Amino acid sequence: MLMVIFCFFFSSCFEITEDITINADGSGNFNLILNASESKDNLANYMKVGEVDGKKIPGQSELNHNLVKLKFILQGISGLSNISIEKDFQNFIFKISGNFSELNRLNAGIIQVAEAFNTSEFPVPRDHNFKAVPGEVQRFFPYPIDQTFYDRTKSSVQYILDEARVTSIFRFSEKIKSFSNSKAKLSPSGKAVMLKATLAEISRAEKTLANKINY
């Protein structure tokens, strides 16, 4: 969801973190964080100029408007509640958080947000990002990857892909029995699993956020 709003951050280094906690009854909470503080000076200049590489950059008022729109959409999704948005324009750190009655309800939120902000001629993929049943959670990564994309891009874009990071964390009230992604790391408590990747690694299909977790 954050990628939909802040796609212009591809012009600078950033980190996106999805941190999801699942309770014993299947309910839980989510935190989606975009941290572009490493590039805050560049981003502040881009917003003052209003464009970068000929691409229009939204100002703070437009971003605020989009964040209000984003919150309104998520608040309207059945099964999602206590939606909160924190924004720090000085350091360019943004956080979206909320509760879910079941993890699957996040799929509806992602699809509706993507459709609301989609400005391309292509339809929004409706594949699920999450699936949860008692004792098992799946994180899908249903996005087609062109493995030649990285090699075909300019060196400046490659640098951004190399530096931009994505982190996925799942936390449980019980100990994790197994997980399918060999790149994932289990916490010392055995109740959380974490995946880290750069956009370059994802674009080259060296890593994926896809994982099946049994607990």
N, C-alpha and C positions, 0 to 999 in steps of 0.2 A: 504494500500500500504506500509506503513512504517513497518508493521508486516512482510511483505515478506522479506524486506532487513535486518531488525534487529531482526530476530527471536532469535538470540543468547542472546538477552537481557533478555530472560526468566530466565537466570541465575542470574539476579539481579533485583532490584526494579526499576520501571520506570513508567512514565505516558504518555499516548497517548491522544492528544486532536485533535478533528476534529471541525473546526470553519468555518461555511459556511454562507455566506451572499447572500441573494436573492433579486434582484432588482424588481421593479414593472413590468418590461417587461419579467421577468423570467431568465434573465442573472444574473451573480454574480461572486463571487470569493470564493476560498477555501484556508484554511490554515490547514495543517496536521503537527502536532508537536510531536516529541518524545523527552521527557525530562528524561534522566537517570542520572541527576547530583547528585542525592542522592547516587548513587553507582559508582561515577566516579573513585574513587580510586581502587575499586575492578575491574572495567572494564579495567582500564589502566594496571593493573597487568595481567589480563586474556590475553589482547592483546600482552603483552610482552612474556608471556609463550607460547601463541599460542593455548592453549586448556583449557577446564575446564570440569572436570568429564569425561575425555576421548573424549570430543567433540571438534573438530577443531574450533578455533575462527579466523575469518578473521582479518588481520592487517589493518592499516590505508590506505595503498595503494590499497588493495583489496576493502575496503569500498568506497574509492574515485572512483574507477573504476565502482562499482555497482551504485553509485549515478549518475555518468555521463550516464550510460546505462539507468537508470530510467528516467532521464530528457529527453534523446533522445526519449524514447518510448512515454512519455506524449506529447512531442512537435509534434509527428506525429499523434496525435488523432484529428480528425476534431472536431471543436467546443471548443477545449481547446487552450489557448494562454497565453503568458507572464509567462511561467513556470519558476520558480525560486527555487533554492535549497540553503539553508543556512546551514552551518555545523560548529560546535564548538566541536572539538575533545578534548579540554581541560576540558570542562564541560559535554561533551556528550549530547549536545542538537542539534537536527536536525529539520529543517523546510522545508516543500515542500509547495509552494503556486502557485497560478495561477488563471486565469479567465476562465469562461465557458459561452458559448452562451445560454445553457440551462443545468439545473442540470443533466438531464439524460445522458449527455455526459461523466460524471464521471464514469458511469457504464462500458463503453468501456475501459476507462483508467485502471480501477481496474482489469478487466479481462485480458487485454494484459500484464500488469505488472506481475500479478500472473502467467500467462502462461510462461512468459520469465524467471522467477526465480524459477519455480516449478522444484524440483529435485526428487520428489516422483514418485511412479509408478501410482498414482491416478490422474485422470483428474481434472482440476480446475473447481469448481462450476461456472456455468454461470448465476446463478440467480442474479437479480438486487439488488443493495444496495439502490438505490434511484429511486423515481418516482415523477415527477412534472407535474402538470396541472395547469391552471390558478386558483389561490385561494387555492391550496392544494399541500402540499408536504408530501411524505411518505418516512420515513427512515426504510428500511427493515433490518432484521438481519437473513439472510438466511443460517445460519450455524448450523448444527446438534449439539445438546448438549447431552452428556452422563452424566446424573445427578449423576452417581456413580463414575465419574472420580476423583472428589476431594477427596472422601473418600479412594480411592485406591492409591493415590499418597503418596510419602514420605513426612514427616513433613517439610523437607527443601523446597520441591516444594510447599506445602500448604502455607508456609510462603510467598513465592514469589507471589502466586495467591492472598493471602490476601492483600499484599502491593501494587501490580501493579494496577494502576487506569486507567480508560478510561473516557473521558469527551466528550460529543457531544453537540455542540451549533449551533443553527440555528437562524439567524438574518433576519429580514424583514423590508421593508420600511413602511409597514402598521401594524396596531395592529393585534395581533393574536386573532382569535375568539374562537378557541378550540384546544385541543390536546388530543390524546387518551391514552398516557402513564401516569398513575397515579403517577409515580415516578418523572416525569419531573417537573421543576420549571420555572415559568414565571418571567421574569425580571420586575422591577418596571415600566419601560416604556411600558410594554405590547407588545414589538416588538421583543423579543428574548425569546427562551426557551432552557433550559439546562438540560441534563441528566448526572448523574455521577454514576459510578459503579466500583467495583473492579472486577478483573478477577475471583475471588472466587465466587462472587455473580452471575456473568454471568455463570460460570461453573456449579453452583448449580441451575440454572434457577430461581434465586430469582429476578434478574433484567434482562432487555434486552434493547438494544438501539432502538428497533423498536418503531416507533411513527408515527401517522398521524396528521399533523398540518394544520388547516384551518385558512386562514387570509383574 
